[in-house]
Amino acid sequence: MKVKRRLLSIVLALSMVSAALMGCGQDNTTTPSGDTGTSSKPTTAVGTKSTPTPEIKNLEKEAPMLAEKVAKGELPKLEDRIPKASDVMVEPDVISLGQYGGSVKITSNDGGRWSWGPYTEQGMFRFKQDGSGEVEANVCKNFYSNADGSVWTIELREGMKWSDGEPFTADDVIFYYDHCSVPALNADRTAVAVDSPDYYNCFTTKPYNCYQVAKDGKKYWAKFDKVDDYKFTVTFAAPKPSFAQEVAVDNKWMFLPKHFYKDFVARKDGVTNDPTFPLITEEQALENANKAFGKAWTSYKTMGKDVGYYNWDYAIVPQLRSFIAVKDNWNKVGETYTLVRNPYFWKVDSEGRQLPYLDSIEVLIINESEQAVLKATAGEIDLFSPASADFVTVAMATKDTHTIYKWTSADWGSPYTIALNQTAKDLDKRKLFQDKTFREALSIGVDRTVLSATLSNSEADPYQCAVSEGNFGYSETWAKKWTEYGPGRANELLDKLTEPWDRKEGTYRKMKGTNKDLEIVITLADASQHGDFISLITTYYKKLGIKISTKVDAEESKAKLNNDVECSIERPSVSSPAIRPDDIVPMRNFKCWTGLYGKWYEDGKSEKNGGIAPTGDMLELVNAYEAIRNAVGPDRNEIINENVKKIYKLHEENIWIIGFLSASPSRWIVNNKVKNFPKTAMSVDEFRFASMMRPEQLYISEQ
Amino acid sequence: MSKIKFIGKRLGMSVITLWLITVVVFFVIQLPPGDFVDYLVENMVAEGETVTEIEIEAMREEYGTNRPFFVQYADWMKGILTGDWGVSFFYNQKVTVKIGETLGATLAVSFITMIFTYLLSIPIAIYSAKHQYSVGDYLATFIGFIGMAIPNFLFAIILMFLSYKWFGKPIMGLPDTPPTSWPAIKEWIKHMIIPIIVIGTSGTCGLIRSTRAQMLDEQARPYILSTRARGVSEPALTYKYAMRSVLNPVVSGLGGMISGIFNGSTITAIVLMLPTQGPVLLKALQSQDVYLSGGILLISAILVVIGTLISDLLLMAMDPRIKDLEESKNEQ
């Protein structure tokens, strides 16, 4: 496979050269558009093509294909499919009004539910397109809380329907919460202990933090109450001011169609007289699901996760999404997985015309990235986000038909980083890794200009692992800290930290008070990853008397859970720690740099499972994060801002993760006939990547 | 009687071989470190889920991957013998159902390729042998060596790239629509060209070489010489007499050929994005989906064994020397 990849890259490189030659020829004869990357740094002149607003000829209120079905009596008329006029969601135009019809082609691999998912998903709340990090109502019509944020009221849209035409009401949300989302609870709404005989996990097997609050050292689950069909409340045992934001990150799909799922969920509350949700056993539920979904699940738990959590994998599940699947061939390489417009979609444009504009999104299921690149190079993909290495190839080959858009990146620099486990198992190493001067020596011991020339064709700048330029929290001092190459000073710093070293070729420094070589073992999930980067830093660090070795472990994440990884290449990607703190605050048990500190937090601030209570600046990170989470009252935004800055400052001071180069922007290569593609947005998980382009408002025009 | 004894002996050996294969297959697919639960945990962590050791243990219990090797093997074998091939962990579908899904496309690609291979290689080989050291022979030899020497996957990449260069569209995969109308059939033919050339070429070239060599051997045999001396025509000499021996290598290659049809050239299929059994097998192996990969490999092994059995029997029918040899062994 490796050989194959290499050969294909040679073929592609040849194609690039020939395309470049052809491109040069064409430039002489046609007017250069000036908007695509024909220079060696294609990023310098991109995304500037203005999308002309084509004249929308007829302002019909729904897609012709749906109007046809209505005329034939196969579909209810538009007014009966969308929420009532005062409740329907009106989307402001992204750029212009659109016209109905057409489809766009994208690619995904055969396990790509997370890559095509964002094109269609609709959360209860969503992040605003402006990148401010604020959430707004989406599936719900409105949401608000009481003064301390302990009771939230959510209003739904009257007349809104699932994709099968059944009404969407508060019952669907409460059904999801009570029966699919909470694990076994005690009467006081704390969770039943895992080893208790009464314990059961939630149906979707993923209990979310957004529904829990901590009070007096215990975690309490919220209570959902129905006010009427279109209104419900969420009550917490303590203030939860960031509820909406947390839901938007953790569990934006806080609903499931009760009328559909009642046959697959075994209710645990023992109620037997509810005709809308009869009591069935787990075995019956499993049997029903296997029959309905045509599967052979052997356990209720696996089935629950598959149909409950990954519900958009299955075409038969009614959805609130903009586009819905026709058949479940998303895991069949070589096939096209088609998502067609949801006839009951509940959003309209500024003229009251039902969205989406596109008839369908066609997802080409391709596993080998080279094949996707070849297709994109041939101009067959309408929306393509290439890897940095493929960008020039695709951009040059499609310069006459496609436009490049540059979205900002939430990445803290390039992927080339060194994250040292602050709680490394080897105590001598732990002591070294925790020493700031050691990290400084490692940082200044590498010539970043050479790194950039080798790894990015000199496109990237020397950069620390820091917030990218243009994003909130950016600081030049931070971005440039310890980035100047200084092998002399690095050796000086190291001399104070290790046993004396005679700098003899082939020897390494010994760790203080030991006879052990100073060795850093980098764990990689895949041997083919980061080869060039590692050989470069190995050479530089050898000059400093530090030995770099690698360990390939396909189950790298699991090794991190066991604290078996002392160094890893992990780069934070964060829009703001107020929204998603996992990467930069020690709170999860699978980050190398936080090691057992993360485990301590994950275990409810307990050392009983081997976690270690953080101290000093590491503890400060946790405190700042908690201050954000608990901020209430009129000063809430101020408190959040202040603590976000504090978290950034702590990272700037400590450089727990050493970065080397600046982040590459997130680029899209978009077919010119696809209109309404936003010129800029932030590409990050919490903002749901492609969902930021508002795919339901994309449309096709040849103009 | 001896014929029945011969068949019985072969059948007995086939069963023992198959049993040994099941042990090896089940052992080999479990060789990589970790199991399906590790694969799941890896994915769960990547999706930001919190996983604890207790949960991992519970999952191992659920999937039965914490049981000793021989217990898992015995369980699997019991299922195989009773027709329950287990459930694919990855697809949550019965192994037999999952294999059946891609069987149609796999068989279509493989059969057409096989027909292509035979139709092309045997006439060329006979021509080459009959016209040894002619321009045609050299040409066939040259193409034959090139075809054998180029790895399939590389050949596939080059053709795919050329299809993009020449037609502006890389031809890969198979069309989504079934070949029920004329335009759809045309589309299918278009998409089948590269796979047939790629998968067929190495087989064709190999077959040309071995058939040509066999034919040349036969040409020089005394019986051919004496038959020719008696005035039997050249076509009759070639097709009636020499041909029987020439078919020997063709028939004895049947075992591998039949299982090849089922596997559908794994690597080439991945490179060309063909929806055949190959990519499913790769996925199953990558995700440590023991039952699915075991099922596919077992069918493949069964087909090799059956193919070998058939070729043994066919050879016995075609070439009396083999029967004589067996009989003389029994007499001793």
Interface residues (C-beta under 8 A of the other chain):
Chain A: K4 L7 L8 V11 S15 S18 D110 W114 V194 D195 K206 G294 K295 A296 W297 T298 S299 K301 T302 M303 D306 N331 K332 V333 G334 E335 T336 I366 N367 E368 Q371 L374 K375 T377 A378 E380 A554 E555 E556 S557 K558 K560 L561 D582 R588 N589 F590 E602 N609
Chain B: P33 G34 D38 V41 E42 V45 A46 E47 G48 E49 T50 V51 T52 E53 I54 E62 V87 Y91 N92 Q93 K94 V97 F153 L154 I157 I158 M160 F161 Y164 K165 G168 K169 P170 M172 G173 L174 D176 I267 I270 V271 M273 L274 P275 P279 K283
